[in-house]
Amino acid sequence: MKTVIKQKLIRAQIKVVKQAKLNQSNLKDTAKIKQYGTCLYSKLIGKEVHQDIEEEWAHIKKTIIVSADEVIQT
């Protein structure tokens, strides 16, 4: 006696996070790059220090994204 068992796997929905693309013509412009650097520096220099490393990295990531959106644009 022989039995065959077929099992179907449920396909899981995968959430895809789309990353914003930066304007490449602004990335080639040296004036925009310098402006981005000064904007990023001014935002990071005036921040308070967090005790939790996860909060610190989240703040740095947010600052980089906001500065890029302001200066380089998407």
Phi, psi and omega in degrees: 000137183222138177238146177242125180247124177250131181236131179261133178271140178281131177280122181277144176281125180258125178278124180257124178263117180275130180270135180291135180265138181274154179290113187290333178291327176287333178290336180274344182278120184292329179294320179293322179295318178294320179296320177296317180297317180290324178296315180295318180297316182293327179284325181279331183287331184264015184268160176274156182270129178267149178280329182272129183292327179294319177296321180297313179294322178297320179294318179296316179299315180297319180296318179296316181294317180294318179296320179294320178295323181290315189265308187275328183067160181255000000 
